[in-house]
Amino acid sequence: MSDVHDFKADIDAISRIPAIPSILNVVCQATGMGFAAVARVTEDRWVTCEVLDNSHFGLRPGDELKVETTLCHQVRSDRREVVIDNVSQDPLYADHHTPRIYGLQSYISVPIILSDGSFFGTLCAIDAAPAKLNNPAIVGMFRLFAELIAHHLDSDRHLNQSRADLAEERVTAELREQFVAVLGHDLRNPLTALQAGTRQLLKAPLDERSTVIVGLMTRSVTRMGLLVDNLLDLARGRLGGGIQLETATDEALHAVVGQVVDELRTAHPDREITAELKQVGHLSYDRIRIEQLVSNLVGNALTHGDEATPIVVTSMLVGDRLELSVANGGAPIPPDLIDNLFKPFFRAQVRPGQQGLGLGLYIASQIAKAHGGTLTASSTPQQTRFVFSMPIVQPVLA
């Protein structure tokens, strides 16, 4: 269970078992013996973990006897109990050194063996007077109590291991997220330089081939910029207390959503994207973040939806809440995957050649949360639909 020289952990583990005092009391009551204990026994150590000493033997938790002077040493070697009713009449132990050293006439010790087969110690009892111990009832009781103690020790060990694993995982997760944050930050500067360079190249006279190459470079840099933004948003969401907003009410939200949809139509002329945007007026929201949310949701629909089915973007007021949805056709998302959609780096289906980190829906859910809203998903054979719902904050009607 632990290093053989580290007995404090073993003593503490026994002390955390609330039944131990009752077990020792029952042992003494049932046998008439004055001393009972749980001992940690190794090849070269015998240490008291818990004790009931009505005969003033003088041992307390943490006290130690020379293991070679105890019969528990034999119990450990044979992994069998030793039971003596009357030392003076016992042919095996009448002349044994242990009873002479400690003045014993009755003795019982039962091994405590953990589930992995390791030997922890013993449940033992002693007295200066003879006792009737060597019978099925007493021996069976001791075995049962020893098994109960072993079960508690196993549970305690597993609980401590789980706690240690959880603490280690938390440290690992924090380091991983700090790495992501540093990586995203350090990539931003060279990307900014590349973006500035491609813009300058596009202003200069270029032949047809060079124009195509610079155009490809520009799109690649833009895509890399989006990936870095997602990494930084991931780090903010996980390490910085969530995504921060810069809210304003200077532009009608439905108009902003319409502009994003128009840009996506232009970028994907082969796909049909329809918008059903009702007048929702000037609401308090972060324009850049809402644009990002809509772009991520529509981008997800473009990636996973049926190419022959239109993507439908809607926005409306429902009572005192804004509802903005993106729906697409295609194969339904299995119910067991729905709850995982908004976890970072999760992708329900990965097509050959598909790119991305699996952060789009996670970032969208964090933006919804930052606005005091929710992002939910539903999927049927007819339609997969994502709905962003946000409470209306000080609406100013258009």
N, C-alpha and C positions, 0 to 999 in steps of 0.2 A: 504493500500500500504506500509505503514511503521508504526512504533510506533507513537502514537498520539503526543508525545513530541519531535519527531525528525522532525522538519520542514525544516531544511536545505536541506535534501534529496528531499523534495517535491518542494521547491523553485528551486533547481537545475534541477529537472525533468521538471518543467514548462519552465525554461529558455532554455532547450534543444529543445523546440518545436519552430521551426523557424516561424510558422504561427501566433504565439500569438500576436506580435506587430501589424500585419495587421488586425487580428480579432478585437482587441481593437479599432483600428483606424476606421474600418468599423462600429463598434457599435456606436461610437460617431458621425460619419458622418451621419448614417442612422437615429439616434434618436435626434440629435441636443444636446445631453447631453455632459457635460464637463468632466465627470469622469467615467472611466470604469476599471474594475479589474478582475483578477482571484484570488479568495481567497481560502485558505485551511481552512475548517471549521470542528471542532470536537465538542464534547459535551461541552467542556469548553474552547475552543480556537478559535480565528479568526485571521488569519495571511495573509497578502498580499503576493502573490507569484509574480505577475506581474501587472503593473498598467500603465494607460495613464491618466495623471492628468492635463487637460487643465484649470480646474477651481481652481487650487491651493488648493485642499483639504488638501494636506500635507502628503499623505501616499507614502511610498516607499516600494519596496520588502523587506520583513522581518519585517515590522512594524505590530503592533498588536492592535486590538480593543477589548474591553470587549465584549465577544460573546453575553451576555444577553442584550447588548444595540443595537444589530443589528437585522435586519429582516432575515438575513441569518440563524439565529438560528431557526426561524420558518420554513424556507425552508428545513433545515436539518431534522426537526421533521416530517414535512408533506411530504417531497420529492416531492414537487410541487412548481412551480414558484410563486412568488409574484410580481404583476404588479400594479403600481399606477400611474395614469396620473396626478392627481392633489390632493395632500394630503388634502388641505383645503376643498375640495368638496367630499372626499371619506368617506362614512359612517363608514367604518371599521377602518380607520387609521387617521382620522382627529384629534383624541385625543391620538394617540399612542405616547409613549415616544421616540421612535427612531427618527421620523421626527423632534421632538422638540429639541432633543439633537444635531443633526447634521444639522439642518436648511434645511431639504429636502422638495421639493414639488413634484418631480417625482422620481420614483424608479422602478427598475426591477432587479430581481435576479432569475436565473435558475439553478437547481441542476446539478452538474457534477457527474454522477454515473458510476463507473467502471464495466467492464464485469462480475466480480464476485459478483456484487450487492452491493459492498461497496460504501459509500458516500465519495467522495473526498472533494468537496467544491462547490463553485458557480462561475458562470460568472455573474457579476452584473454591474449596472450602476446607477449613481445618478446625480441629478442636483438641484440647488436652484430654478429653474423655472419649471413650468408645461411642460409636453411633451406628445405627442400622442403615447402611447406605447401599450395600450391594444387593439391590433388588430392582426389578423392572420399573417400578413406579418412580423411584428416586433417580436412577440412571436415565430413564426416559425424559424426566423433567429437565435434568441438566442438559441433555442433548438438544431438547427443544429450545431452551433458553440460549444455548450456544448458537444454534442456527438463526434465532431471532436477532441476536447481536451481530452475527455475520451479515445478515440481510441489511440491517441498518448501516453497517460500515460500508457495504457495497453501494448503497443508495447515497451515502454521504460522499463517497469517493467520486461517483458519477456526477453528482451535483457540483462538486468542486471543480471537476474536470470541465464540465459544461461552462461554468463561470469563467474559468481560465481561458477556454477556447473563445468565449464571447468577448472577453476583454482583449484578447489578441486580435480577433477579427475587427473589433472597433478601431484598434490602433492601425491595423493594416488598411482598413477602409479610409480612415482619415488621411494616412500618408498617400494613398492612391488618389484621393480627391485633391489633396494639396498638389500632387504631381500634375494632375490634369489642369489645375488652375495656373500653375507656373508655366506649363507647356503652352496653354492657350495664350497667356500673356506674352511669352517670349516669341511666339509665332506671329503675333500681331504686327510688330515693327517691320520685319522683312516683307510681309504681305503688303503693308501700306506702301513700302518703297516700290514693290512690283506693280501695284495698281497705278501709282504715279508714273512709273516708267512706261507702261502700256498706253496710258492716256496721252503722254507726250509723243509716243510713236505714231498713234493714230492721227495726230495733228500734222505730222510730216508727210511729204509726198512719198507714196509707196507703190510698188508695182502690185499687180493683182495677187500674186502668190504671197508676197509679204503681208498684204492686207488680210488675207485668209489666215495666215499664221498668227498675226497679232490678234485677230479676232478670237481664235481658239485660245490663245494665251489669256486674253481678257476674261473669257468665260470660265477658264480653269481657275484663274485667280479669284474671280467672284465666288465660285463654288468653294474654294479653299477658305475664303473669308467667312462664308456661311457656316462651314464646319467649325472654324475657330470660334465664331460667335456662339454656336451651340455648346462647345466645350466650356466657354467662359460662363454661359448661362447655367450649365450643369454645376460648375463649381460654386456659383453664387447661390443656387438653389440648395446645394448640399452643405456648404460651409458658411455661407454668409447670411443665413437667416431668411433666405428666399429672394426672389426677384424683386428689385426695387422699381417703383413706378414714378413717372413724371406725368401726372394727370393734368388734363385741360378740358375745356368745353368749347373750343373755338371752331370746331368743324363737326358737322353732322356725321354720326357714326356710319349710317347707311351709305353715305357718299364715299367714305374712306374704304369700306368693304368693297364697294363697286369699283373703285380705282384698282384695288389689288386684283380683283377678278379680271378686269380688262388687261392688266399686265400679264397675268397668267395665260389668258387666251392668246395674247400675242406670242408668248414664249412657247405655246403648245398649239399651233394652228391645226394640228391633226386631231385634236380632242374637242369635244363639245362641252362647254361649261356654261350653264345657265344660271342666272341670278334672279331671285324673287325677293327684292329688298324693299320692305315697307318703310315709310317715313318713321324713323325712331327719334329724330331730333338730336339736339346737342346734349350728349350725356358726358359725365365725368369719366374719362378713361385716358389711358396712355396710348396715343395714336401709333407709335412705332411698335409697341408690344402687340396691339390688336392686329396690326398689319402682319406681324410675325405669326401670330396665332392662326389667322386665316390662311396665310401662305403655307404653313406647316400642315394644316388640315387638308387643304386642296392638294398639296404636294403628295400627301399620303394617299389620297383618293386617286391621283394620277398614277402612282406607283402600283397600287394594289387593286384598283377597280377595273371593271370590264371596259375595254377600250371602245366597245360599240355602244355603251350606255352613257347618256349624259351625266355629268357631275352637276348636282343641284346645290346652290348656295342660297340660303334664306336667312332673313333677319326680320324680327318683329317684336313688338311689345306684348307680353302676356301678363296681364295684371301689373304688378309693380316690378317686373323683371324683364330684362332683355333676353331673347333667345336667338342665338345665331347657330345655324346648323349647316353641315356639309354632308351630302348623301351621295353614294355611288352604288352601282350594281356590281355583280361579281359573286364569287364563291363566298358563302357566309363564314364569319370567324367562329371557330368552335367555342362553345360556352366556357370551357375550361381555360381558354386563353384570354377572354375578355378582361378579366381582372388584372392581367399582366401587361396590358397594352400601354399603360402609362408609366411603366417602370423604365429607367434608363437602360439603353443598349438592347432593349427587347424588340425583336422583329418577328411577327407571327409567321410570315412566309418570306423566304428569300429566293428571289428568282436569279437565274444565271446572269452574271454581269451587273446585278443590282448594287448600287453604291449607297453609302450613308452609314451613320453610326448607330442608328436606331434611337436617336434622341428627339426627333421631331415631336412626337406625341407627348413625351415627357415634358419638354419645354412648353408646349401648348398647355398642358395641365397646370404647370407652375404659373404661367401667365394668368390662367383662369383663377387660380387660388389667390394670386396677388391682387386681383380685382374683387376679391370677396365672393367669387363665383365658383362654379363647378364645371368640369368637362366630363361628359359621360358618353358611353358608346353602346349601341345596340346593333344586332346583326341578324338578319333573316335571309332565307334563300332569295328574296326579292331585293333586299336593300341593306346596305351597311350605313349607319348614320351616327355622326358625332354631333353632340349638342353642347354648346357653350351657353351657360345660363348665368346672368349677372344681375344683382339687384340694381335698380335705378337709383343713382345718387344725385339729388338735386337736378332733375331734368329741366332743361330749358327748351320748350317746344320750338321747332323750326317754323 
